[in-house]
């Protein structure tokens, strides 16, 4: 039995080039088993969907949802901060962020940042948040493998705070000040992580160089990264 066919046209306003890149990538991710024609003109984007009715409906819902996430992340308040949903970060960075660690690293990089429910409120741009999330994930995978996760997260945070230092130097400073211990189970905190972090911020002097700067960039490229044109995406 042939399934019922349907079509739908969606219209969106995307005010800047960066968000146009991101939105078109999200729209491509949302397209599940339908044909799609995307046209852009200045700040306007139209998306025409063709295919089985249930798949068109699902794709349309997904695109609208992604647009809502992006619109939320683009809205800047009176303190020049934006609220970025962690769902959007996960989709764009292809990594699930540890929100507290992400907020801490952004703060260490000079941005006002905090966790609120399932979002990050920050003065950073969305692109910087995506890039930073990727970098954090890379460092977590490579920093002190086998050690307790709370130690690894703490050292990753310090590696952003003091990018010219090695992990070995950072660990040794904590041990020397009786704030980090070591036994058969690995490294452990001898005080609260908040107190130890304050000690580093107030007393640690970087004196070594290392190679802790990953070069990965967020994947936000798209064939329609210009202010006008169209593209057809065939269902898979």
C-alpha positions in Angstrom: 0.0 0.0 0.0 1.4 3.4 -1.0 1.9 5.8 1.9 0.3 9.2 1.7 2.6 11.9 0.3 2.8 15.4 1.6 4.7 18.7 1.2 5.3 21.6 3.5 7.1 24.9 3.3 8.8 26.5 6.3 10.0 30.1 6.6 12.6 31.4 9.0 14.5 34.6 9.7 18.3 34.2 10.3 19.8 37.6 11.0 23.5 36.8 10.8 26.0 34.6 8.9 27.2 32.6 11.8 23.7 31.4 12.7 22.9 30.8 9.1 25.8 28.3 9.0 24.6 26.6 12.1 20.9 26.5 11.2 21.5 25.0 7.8 23.6 22.3 9.4 20.8 21.6 11.9 18.2 21.5 9.2 20.3 18.9 7.3 20.5 16.8 10.5 16.7 17.0 10.9 15.9 15.7 7.4 15.0 12.1 7.9 13.7 10.3 4.8 12.4 13.3 2.9 13.4 15.5 0.0 14.3 19.0 1.0 14.9 22.2 -1.0 16.5 25.1 0.9 16.5 28.7 -0.4 18.1 31.7 1.2 17.8 35.4 0.4 19.3 38.0 2.7 18.1 37.0 6.2 15.2 34.8 5.0 15.4 31.0 4.7 12.7 28.8 3.1 12.7 25.0 3.4 10.4 22.9 1.2 9.8 19.4 2.4 8.5 16.5 0.2 7.9 12.9 1.1 5.7 10.6 3.1 3.4 12.5 5.3 4.5 11.2 8.7 8.2 11.8 7.8 7.5 15.3 6.5 5.6 16.1 9.8 8.5 14.7 11.9 11.2 16.5 9.9 9.2 19.8 10.1 8.9 19.4 13.9 12.6 18.7 14.3 13.6 21.7 12.2 11.3 24.0 14.2 12.7 22.6 17.4 16.3 23.2 16.3 15.4 26.7 15.2 13.9 27.4 18.6 17.1 26.2 20.4 19.3 28.4 18.1 17.0 31.4 18.6 17.3 31.0 22.4 21.1 30.7 22.2 21.2 33.8 20.0 19.2 36.1 22.3 21.5 38.4 24.3 20.2 39.9 27.5 20.9 43.3 29.1 24.1 42.0 30.7 25.4 40.8 27.3 24.9 37.2 28.2 23.1 34.4 26.3 21.4 31.2 27.5 22.7 28.2 25.5 20.7 25.0 25.9 23.0 22.0 26.5 20.9 20.0 23.9 22.1 22.5 21.3 25.7 22.2 22.4 25.5 18.4 22.2 24.1 18.5 18.7 26.6 21.0 17.3 29.7 19.8 19.2 28.9 16.1 18.8 29.9 15.9 22.5 27.8 15.8 25.7 29.1 18.7 27.8 29.8 18.5 31.5 28.0 21.7 32.2 29.8 22.6 35.4 33.2 22.0 33.8 32.3 23.9 30.7 31.1 26.9 32.7 34.4 26.7 34.7 36.5 26.6 31.6 34.7 29.4 30.0 35.2 31.5 33.2 38.9 30.6 33.2 39.0 31.9 29.6 37.6 35.2 30.7 33.9 34.8 30.0 31.1 35.3 32.6 29.6 31.8 32.8 27.3 29.8 35.0 25.0 26.8 34.9 21.2 27.3 35.0 19.0 24.2 34.8 19.9 22.5 31.5 21.7 25.5 30.0 24.9 27.5 30.1 24.5 31.3 30.7 27.5 33.0 29.3 29.0 36.1 27.7 30.8 33.8 25.2 29.6 33.3 21.6 27.9 30.1 20.7 30.8 29.2 18.3 33.3 29.6 21.2 31.1 27.4 23.4 31.0 24.7 20.7 34.8 24.9 20.2 35.5 24.8 23.9 33.2 21.8 24.4 35.2 19.9 21.8 38.5 20.9 23.4 37.3 19.8 26.8 36.2 16.4 25.5 39.6 15.9 23.8 41.5 16.8 27.0 39.4 14.6 29.2 40.1 11.6 27.0 43.9 12.3 27.1 44.5 13.7 30.5 45.6 11.3 33.3 43.8 8.2 31.9 42.9 5.8 34.6 42.8 8.4 37.3 39.6 9.3 39.2 37.3 11.5 37.0 37.1 14.3 39.5 40.9 14.6 39.4 40.9 14.5 35.6 38.2 17.2 35.3 40.1 19.4 37.8 43.3 19.1 35.9 41.5 19.8 32.6 40.1 23.0 34.2 43.6 24.0 35.3 45.1 23.3 31.9 42.8 26.0 30.5 43.5 28.4 33.3 47.2 27.9 32.9 47.7 26.8 29.3 51.5 27.2 29.4 51.9 24.6 32.1 52.1 20.8 31.9 49.8 18.5 33.8 52.8 17.2 35.6 53.7 20.7 36.9 50.1 21.3 38.0 49.9 17.9 39.8 53.2 18.5 41.5 52.2 21.9 42.8 49.1 20.4 44.4 51.2 17.6 46.0 53.8 20.1 47.2 51.1 22.1 49.0 49.5 19.1 50.5 46.3 19.6 48.5 46.6 16.5 46.3 47.6 13.1 47.5 48.5 9.8 45.8 48.0 6.2 46.7 47.4 2.9 45.1 44.0 4.1 43.8 45.5 7.2 42.2 45.4 10.9 42.9 42.9 12.3 45.4 41.9 15.7 46.8 43.1 16.5 50.4 40.8 19.5 50.6 37.7 20.7 48.7 38.2 21.3 45.0 37.0 24.9 45.5 39.7 25.6 48.1 42.4 23.9 46.0 41.4 25.9 42.9 41.6 29.1 44.9 45.1 28.1 46.0 46.2 27.7 42.3 44.6 31.0 41.3 46.3 32.9 44.1 49.7 31.2 44.3 50.5 29.2 41.2 53.1 30.7 38.8 53.4 28.9 35.4 56.9 28.2 34.4 56.7 25.4 31.8 55.5 25.1 28.3 53.4 22.3 26.9 51.3 21.3 24.0 47.8 21.5 25.3 46.1 23.5 22.6 43.9 21.3 20.3 43.1 22.7 16.9 39.7 21.1 16.3 37.1 23.5 15.0 33.4 23.2 15.2 31.8 21.7 12.0 29.6 24.5 11.0 30.4 24.6 7.2 27.5 24.3 4.8 27.0 24.7 1.0 24.6 27.6 1.7 27.0 29.7 3.7 26.2 32.8 1.7 23.3 35.2 1.5 21.4 33.7 -1.3 21.0 30.5 -3.2 19.3 27.1 -3.0 20.2 23.5 -2.5 18.3 20.2 -2.8 18.8 17.4 -0.3 17.5 14.0 -1.4 16.2 11.6 1.2 18.4 8.7 2.3 
